[in-house]
Amino acid sequence: MTAVPEVSATINDLLAQQQVLIHSITRALDNFKKLGRNNYTAAKVRARIASSKEVWTQCLRVHSALLQVIPEAKRSTYEYFQNELFDQAKDIHLTTLDYMAECLEALAPTPPPLTANQASGAACGHGPLASSFSLAHLPPINIPPFSGKYEDWETFRDRFTSLIIKNPDLSAFARMHFLSSSLAGRALESIRSIPVTADNFELAWKALESRYENKRRLVEMHVSALYNLPSVSRESASELSELRDKANRAITSLKNLDRSESDILSDMLMYSVTQRLDAATRKAWKLKGGDDAQIPTFSELDRFLDSRARALEELHPANVDKQARAQKATSATASGASSILCPLCKAFHFLHKCQVFLKKNPSQRLEAVKKANRCVNCLSDKHAVQLCQSKYSCGTCRKRHHSMLHVDSDTSTTKDTSTAKDTLAAENTSVATASIHDAAPITTLFSSAKVSSMPPVLLATARVRVGFPSKSPNGRTRVVRALLDQGSEMTFITERLRQGLRLRRVRMPVSISAIGGVDAGTCRYAAEIQISPIGQTSLAFKTTASVMTSLTKYTLSPVTSPVQWSHVADLALADPDPTNSDLIDILIGADLYGDLLLDGIRKGSRGQLLAQNTVLGWVLSGPAADPQARPRTVTAQHCSNTPSLDEELRRFWEIEEIPRAIPLSPEEQQCEDHFLATHWRRSDGRYVIRFPFKTGPPIEIGNSYHSAERQLKGLERRLNADERVATEYRAFMEEYERLGI
């Protein structure tokens, strides 16, 4: 894995840095003694004490970093933990401080004896004795406890700084005592591991500042306060004053964070835009922030949204209209209960089943459809006939209009056909009627069935990063949507994904069977892939995946978002939007399924979703319909045209006829000969042909030859100067040639 060397390098750097610090701590006392007692001064001793404390603070930070990057199970393999070097350095450091403190005390001048007035003042609680007495008993100072809420941090920080840190009468131990006594909740947990000693006060205070002195978070909090100011519902002086005070308080807080008026306007604009982003995009924007000290500008947000929009356009193919897919699969017209209001009688039924509509003749029906602004082909109110995606048309004349709107010149025939259709639509059954014409007799079958939709079921999907198992020359990876299928013996990917990653395929024929042993075809090729969770490049799973043109037609009809289920609302999902219609590019089978599972299953009540914890995140599966919702009713109308036997025989004889020879021009004949001589067919069924060039008069192409020659020679000079680049370039071009691109 590529991230392992980086972690190892980090550990080695930390160990080397810690070794230097421990050596400095060990030599501090010897170097101090080399000065000689006759050369000791109070200023020198204080400087050595301050230097020792600074080195110890750095040593403590590096030790904490080592504890974070090295797991407890592996610490015994490092000499640093085996020999307990940190504990030894701590003892040496304390010994050094004790010796220096004794030297400093010996250098302090002896205080003069107290006069009668000083003694009486001390007895009354004044003077230096009273100060030392106050420090010994640590009297309570009223500071509201800080529990870790960001909105309380600035108040706590200012009060504690003024009353405790800037109080010259308090020692470092007293400050540490007050700090630990003034914290609660998450704030107290953040320094609980730091012992309550005088030397650790600065370390504890810096830990709090690094945790809560988040300028970006504080600015966002104050801008949010401006946007959420209470509305003044009536003419009231108190409410107006309260509104003004809260607004000025937020603006003053922003100015205290060094935000100018232009910066405040930019922050408000950026907050307004980010609040309208979807959850996944807002999370990506937060993670992009990185350094908390840097407050992003609106131009940075604009560039981020532009780059994300471009990435999503490449990642997600254009969605196929759901209504068009439903028409292609099962019906010519499908509508929900919300769009079946009849424009004629205003009742809740489809137009083609309206009795008022059925009693009209075709001409009157056509006029009624146009008056209602409906499509004359499928009778939908969603689009015009020019945008109709239905593959069906009139069963009589094959033109783009509904069969019930066909107007024939033969009145008797039109009347008979219309009556048959009216009877069919009214009885909601399946019948067949014959409409006879001299030109082309056609049998038209209409069927109408009313069914109740089954509750949608959510399958386990996830977003994963797919790439080449080893370090690829082009380093390509892609985030795709995956379907976790324990019933599959192996993993599959689409040909589209393989070509996008330019994975090398190998021949590995595999027979595929579906439910009931039905033969689903043969997969001829496979490719090596590596799957890893998004954001965790150090965790990867390698496998050999079979390559297929298409994996599944799985799409989910519109349902309630799974996050509205209370038992899965707080989970980090592997697929942020499992209800969308994005294509499945990888099917993860049982060869990897077991490696992805983690402990943890979240169940709801009967008939609700189930959540399974995996290394990719939580995956959802199970019924996805809202249990409180009433079942939907879908009405479908299916039309199929069956040509007569005479029409079929006529077409057969037309196919068998000898084609008439069409004379070709010289250029057309040359193109035909060029195609026959140079074309070939690839294994995936696609044709390849050389570009045809004219051999007639020369074409004026300008002076491009000399420019191309200079570029080629410049590339050759660069490759000759750097052998490593030349080797990588040749390897890339050879692989490019092998892939046939």
N, C-alpha and C positions, 0 to 999 in steps of 0.2 A: 504494500500500500504506500502511496506517495507521502502520506502525512507522518509515517513512522520516523524517517530520518530527521524531520524537523523537530519532533518531540525529543529525540535522543540528543540532537544538537542543543536544544534548550536546556536539558538536564545537565549536560556537560558544561555548558557555559555557567549555569548557576553553581555547580560544584566548584568550578575554578574560581569564581568570584567569592564564594564562601571561604575557600581555602586562604585567599589573600586577606580577607577580613579577620579570620581567626588568627592568622599569623601576626597581624597588626595588634590584636588584643593581647596576645601572648607576650609580645615584646614591649608593650606600653609601660609596664612597671619597671622593667630593667632599664629602659631608656630614660625614665624619670629619675631613677636612682643615680644614673651617671652624672646628673647635674651636680650632685653633692648637696648636703643639707645647708652648707654655708651660702649656697647660691639660690636657695628657695626664697621666693617672694610670693605674696598673696596673689598677685596678678598672674604669675606663671602657673601656680597650682590651679587656679580657677580655669585657666586656658587649657591645661592638660585634662582636667575633669570634663570640661565641655567637649574636648576632642574625643575622649574615651566614650562619652555618652553617644556622640554622633556615630562613631564607628559601631557601637553596639546596636544602635537603632537600625543601621543598614544590615547588620548581621541578622537581626530578628526578622526583617522583611524578607531577606533571601531564604531564611529557614522556613518561613511561612509559604513562600513560593514553591520550595522543594516538597513540602507536605502536600501541596495541591497537585503537582504534576506527577509525583511518584505514588502509585497505589500502595496501600499498607502491606499488601501481600508481597510486593517486590522490594521493600525497603531493606530487607535483610541481605540482599545481594550487593548493597553499596557499602563501602568501607566507612563512609560518613556516618551511617546509622549503626553499623556494627560496633565501632569504637566510641560511639556517643560523643563525638567531637563537639557538638553544640553544648551539651551539659558541661563538658570540661571548660569550654571557653566562657560559659556563664560564671563558673566558680572563679576563674582567673579574673574576670572583669569585676566581680564584686570585691575580691581581695584588693585589686588595684584601687578601686574607689575608696575602700576603707582606709588604706594607707594614705592616700592623698587627702582625705578628709581629716585625718589625724594631723598631718602636716599643716593643713590650713588652720586648724584650731590652735595649733602651737604658735602660729604666726600672728593670731588675732591679739590685739592689745587687751590688757586686763582692764575691765570697766572700773571707773572710780567709785568710791563708796557713795551711797545715797545720802543726800542731805535730809534734814527733817521734813522739808516741804515735799521733796520727791517721795519720801516714804509715806507721807500722809496722802499724797496724790495717788500712789500705787494702791494704798488701802481703800481709797474711794473709787477705784476702777479706772484711773487715768495713768498715763505714762507708759513706758515700755513694758513693765510687768503686766499691766492689764492687757497689752497686745498679746504677749506670749500666753497669758491665761486664756484669752479668747481662742487662740489657735489650738490650745490643748483640748478645750472642750467642744470646739466646732459648733458654735451656736447655729440654729436653723436660719437659712435665708430663703425667703418665699420666692421660689421659682416654679411655675407650673410644670409638671412632668411632661416630657416629650415622649410620645408613644410611637413615633415613626411616620406620622402623617406629614406629607410634604407641605400642606397648607399651614402647619404649625412650626415648621423649621426656622423660618426667618425670625419669628418672634422669640423662639427659644434661643437661637444663636445670638441675637443682639442682647438679650437680658443676661445670658450666661457670660458673655464677653465683658459686659459692663460691670456686673456684680462680682464675678469670680475671677476671670482671667486677668483683668486689669486692676485687681485689688492687690496692692503690694504687700499687705499684711498676711496674705495667705501663702502657705508653702505649696510645693507641687503635690505633696501627699494630700493636703486639704482640698486642693482643686480636684484631684482624682476622686476623693471621697464624695464631694458635692456632685461631680459628674455622674458617678454610678448611682447616686441617690436620686438624681433628677431624670433618669431614663426609665422607660417601661416598654413592654411589648417588643416589637421588632427592633426598635432602637437599642434596647438593652441587650437583645440577642446578638447584635452586631459586634459588641465589645465584651461579651461574656467570657470569651476565651483569653482576654488580656487580664493578668493579675492586677489587683488594686495596690500598686506601689507608686512611689513618687516618680520613678524613672519612666513609668508607662503612661503618664498623663498626656504628653505630647503625642504619643503613638495612638492612644485612644481617641483623642480629639481629631487628629488627622484622619482616622478611620471613619469617624462620623461625617467629617467634611467631604471626604471622597465619596461617601454613600449618598448624602442628602444635598450637598452643594451642587445640584444639577441645574445649571443655568438654563438649559433648554427646557427642562421640565417646569422650572419656576416660571419662565416666560409664558409657556403654554397655559399654566394654571391661572395666571393673572389675566391673560387674554380671554380664557374661558369665563372668568368672573365678569368681564365686561359684556360678553355675549349673553350671559344668563342673569343680567340685572333684572330685578322684579319690576313688573309693569305697574304703573300708577293707575289704579282703576277709577279714582275719583279725584276731585280737586281738593287736595289736602296738603297743608304746609308740612306736616310731619313726614308724609310719604315722599314728597319732593325732596326734603332735606336728606332723608335716608338714601334715596336714589343718588343724589349728588355726592353724598359722603362715600358711598360704595364705589362710585365711578372714579372719584378723585383718589381714593385709597388704592385702587388697582393701577391707575396711571402713575401715581407716586412710586409704587412698588416697582413698576417697569422702569421708571427713570433711575431708581436706585440700582437697577441691574445694568446701567449704562446703555439704556435703549433711548435713542432720540425719537422725535415725533415721526420722522420718516420710517424709522425702524419699527415703531409701534404700528403704523399703518400697514407695513409689510407683514408684520406678525399676525395682524387681524385678518388680512386677506388670505394668508396661508392657512390659518386656522379654519376659516370659512370653507376653503376648498377641501382640506383634508377631512373635515367632518362629513363630506358628501362622497367620500371614497368607499368602496366596498372593503370588507374586513381584511381580505387577503392583501389588497394593495396598500391599505393603511399600515398593516403589519410590516410589509416590505419597506415602506418609507421610514418607519420607526427604526428598523434594523439597519437601514442605510446610514442613519445619523452617525453611528460610531462614536466619535469624540463628543462627550456631553458638553464640553466647553465651547464648541463651535455651534452657533445657532444658525441653521440654514436660512437662506433667503428664498424669496418667491421664484427667482430665476432658476435656482437649483431644483425646486419642486417642479417647475415647468419642464426642465430637461429630464427629470426623472419620469414624469408622466409620459412624455414623448417617447423615451426609450422603452418604457414598459408597454406602451401601446403597440410599438413596432414588434416587440418580442412576442406579445400575445397574438398579433396577426400572423407571425410565422409559426407559433406553437399550435394555435387552434385553427384548423381549416374553417372555411366558410360554412356556417350551419345551414343545413338543408331545411327548408320550411317544413314544420311538423305536419301541417295540413296536407302538403304535397306528398309527404311520405305515406300518410294514411290513405290518400287516394291511390297511390301506386300499389299499396299492399292489398287493400281489401275493398275499397268502395270508391264510387265516383263523387259522392257528397257525404260529408260527415260534419255534424255540428253539435255543440253542447247545448245544455238546457238554457244557457243564457243568451243564445243567438237564434232561437226558433220562434221568435215573435212574428206572426204572419202579418204582412203589410196590408192585406185586404180586410180581414175580419178582426185583426188585433188579438187573436187568440194564440195560445202557446202550442203551435204545431208548425210543421214545415209547409212551405208554400205549395209544393206539389201534392200535398194531402188535403189542402183546403177545399171544402165543398164548393165555396163560391168560385174558386179558381177552376175547379174541374168542370163546372157547368158552362164555362165560357168556351167559345170556339178558339182555334189556334191564333187567329188574328187578334181577338180580344185579349188572349193570354199574353201575346207578345207586347201589346200596348200596355198592359198592366205591369209587366216586368220592367219595361223601359221607364214607366212613370215612377216605379219604386226604386229606380237607380240600381237595379240588380244585374248580375252577369247573365246574359241570355244563353250561356252555355251550361252553367251548373246551378244557376238561380241563387248564387251566393251574394250577400250584401257587402263582402269584404273587398271586392276588386271588380274591375271592368273586364269585358270579354277579351280585350287585348292582353291582359295580364293573367288570364286564366291558365292554370297549369294542369288542368284535367286532360287526360289523354282520350277522353270519350267525346264524341260529337253526335250529331243527329244520326239516328239509325236508319233513316230513309234516304237522305240525300248526301250524307257524309259531310255536311257543312258545319261550321262552328256555331251551332245553336242547339238548344235542348230539343229532344224529340217531341215533347209536348207542345213546342212552339212551331213545328213544321207546318207550313202552308203549302198545300199541293194544288196544282191546277185541276186535278180530278176531284171534284167535290164529293162524290160518293165514296171514293177511296179514303179521302181525308176524314170524312165523317165516321166511316167504319173503324179506322185506326184510332181516331180520337176516342170513340166510344169504348173500344177495347182497353185503351190505356186508362180511361176514367174508371172503368170497372175494376181494373187491376189495382190502382192506387187506393180506391175506396175500400176494397176488401182486404188489403194488406196480405195478399197471397202471391203465388208464383204461377203465371200462365204464359202461354205462347200465342201470338197472333201473327197472321200472315198478311202482309200488304203487297198486293200483286201489281207490278208495273210491266209495261212492255219492254223497257230497256234492261232492267236488272232486278229480278225478283230477289228479295232479301227477307230472311226470317229474323225478327228482333225479339229478344227475350228480356223481359223486365222482371226483377225480383226485388222485393222490399221486405226486410226483416227487422224487427225491433228486439234488441238484445241489451242486457245490462252489463256494463263494463266490470271486469274483474279488478280487485284491488291491486295496485302496482306493488311490485316487489323490488327491493333495492339489493343489488349484488355488491360484493366486497370489491371496491376499487381504491386505487391509491395513485399518487403522483410520485414517480421515481425518476432518478437520473440514470440514463443508460449510456454506456460508452464502450471503448475497446478494452479488453482485459489488461493489456500491458500499456506502456506509454506509447500512444499512437503518434505517428509522424505529424498528423494534422491536429491531434489533441481534441478531437470533436467529441462532445457529449450533448445530450438532448434530454430535456424534461418531458416525459410523455405520461399518458394515462394508462395504468395497468389494471388488469382484472385478476384477482386472486382466485384460482380454481383448484381446489384440492382433488377434484375428480379427474384432473388431467395428469397423465404420467410424466409429461415433460413440459418445458417452456416453449412458447411460440412467439415470434415477432412478425410484423408485417414487412413486406418487401419495400414499402415506402420508407420505413424506419431504417432498414438496412442500407438503402441507397443514400438516405440522408446522412448517415454516419460513415458511409463508404467502407462498410465492413467486408472483409474478404469471406466469400462463401465457399463451402466445400460440399462435395456431393455426398449426401447421406439419405438415401431413399427410406421413407418411413410411411407405412400404411396407417391411415387414420380411420377409426370407427367411432360412430356416434351411439346414442342410446338405442338399445335393441339390436346392437350389432350391425347397424346400417353402415355400409361402406361410404365414408365421407371423402374418399380420394386418397391421393398419395402426395406426400411432401418430399420433394427431391433434393432440397438443399438445406444446409444448416450453417450457423455462424457463431463464433465465440463472442460472448458479450459479458459485460460487468454491470451489475445493478447495485446502486447505493442510494441511501435516503438523501433527500434534498437537504443540503447544508451540513452533511456528515461524510466528507470524502474519505475519512479514515476507515469507515465501515463499508465494505464492499463484498458482493457475492458474485462468483464467477460460475458460468454454466454454458452449455451448448444449446442454443435455441434453434428450433426448426423455423424455416422461413416460409410464410404463406402470403398470398395476395391479400386476403381478408381474413380476419379472425372471428368476428362476431357482429351481429346486427343489433346488439344490445343498446336500446335507448329507453329512457324512462319518461312516461307521460307526466305532465305537470302535476306535482304533488307539493304538500306542505314541506318546507325546509326541515331537515332532520334536527337542526339545532333547536327547533321549537319543542322537541321532546325533552322534558326536564332531566331525564337520567343521562342524556348525552350532551347537554348544552355546554358543559364546562370542559369538554375533551378537546385535545389537539388532534384534529382529524388528519389522516393520511391523504385524503382527497378533500380539499377545502369546500368543494361544491359537488358532492356525489350525485346530485340530481340533474346535472347538466347533460347535454347531448354530445359531448366531445367523443371523438373516435377512440377506440381501444387499439393501441399500437403494440402492446405486449400482454401476453397471457402467462402468468406465473403459475407453474404447475407444482405437483407434489415434490419435485426434485429440490425446490427451494422453499416450499411452503413451511416446512417444519423449522427451518433455520430462521425464518422471519418472526415466528410467534414469540411472544413474551407472556409473562404471568399477568393476568387481569382480564376479566370479562365483566361487562356492565349490561345487566338485563333490566328491562322494564316489565310492565304488566303483560298479560297474554295478548298477542297480536301486535306488539310493538317491536321496534328495532332492537337488535343486539349489537353491542360494540365489543370488538376483540382487540386487545393491545398487541401491537407488533413493533418491530424496529423502525418501520416506516411511519408510525403513528397509529392512531385508533382507526380501524376499518369498521364500517357499518354494513349490516345486511339484515334482511327480513322485510316484513310488510312495511310499506312507507306511506300508506294512506292515513289521513286523519280519521281516528275512530269516531269523532263526533260528526263527521260529514256524512250526508246522505249519498247513497249510491248514484252514480251518474248513469244517464240513459243516452245511448248513442243510436241514431237511426242511420242506416246505410242504404244506398240505392246503387245497384250494380247493373251495368248494361254490357252486353256482348253481342256483336254482330256476326252472324253466320251466313256466309255467301251460299247461294244455291248450288246444286250439282252442275247445272249448265255453266255457271260462272267459273267453277273449279276446272271443268273440262276445257273451257276456253283458255284459261291461264296456262294449263298444262301444255296445250298445243302451241301456245306462244313461246313457251320455254324451249320446246323441242324444235322450233323452226331454226333453219340455218341463218345465222346472223348475216346481215347485209354488210359487205365490205365497204368501209369508209376510207377513201383515199387520204393519205397523210401528206402533209407538206414536208419538204426536206428537213426543216428544223425539228418537226414533230417526230419524224422517222429517226433522226439522230438521237433525240431524247429517249425514244423507245429502245433503240439499240444500246444506249448507254445504261439504261436501267437493267436490261437483261444481262449485260456483261459484268456489272459491278455490284449488284445488290446481293445481300445474303441475310439470313434470318437468325437472330440470336436465340439463346435457349429460353428466354422469357417470352418469346413470340413477337418481339419488336423487329421491324425491318431496318437495315442499315444500308446506306447507299452513298457513294462518293458524290461530292459536289460536281455538277456539270459546268464546264467552262466552254465558252465559245472558241472555236479555232479559226474564226474568220479574221477580219481586220483587227489589228492590235488596239487594245483599249488604253486610253490615256490615263495613267494612274499617278502622274506627277513624279516628284523626286523622293518617293517614300523608300526607295531601295537604300540610299545612302544613310538615311536616318535609322533604318532597321539594322544596317551593317554596323553603325556606331554603337547601337545598344548591345548587339551581340558581342562585339569586341570588348566593350566595357564589362559585360558579365563574365567573359572569359578571363579578363585581367583580375577581377575580384575573386574568382574561383581559384586561379593560380596562386593568388597571394594568401589564401586561407584554405588549407587542406581539409580542415574539419567541415567548413561550409560546403566545399566541393563534394565531399563524401555524402553529406546529408542531401544535397541537391540531386546528385545522381540516384540515390536511393529513392527519393521522392518521385522523380521522373520515371524510374523503372516500375515502381508500384502503380503510378498513374497509368502507365502503358499496359500493365497486366490487367488492371481493372477494366480496360477497354473504354476509357472515358475520353 
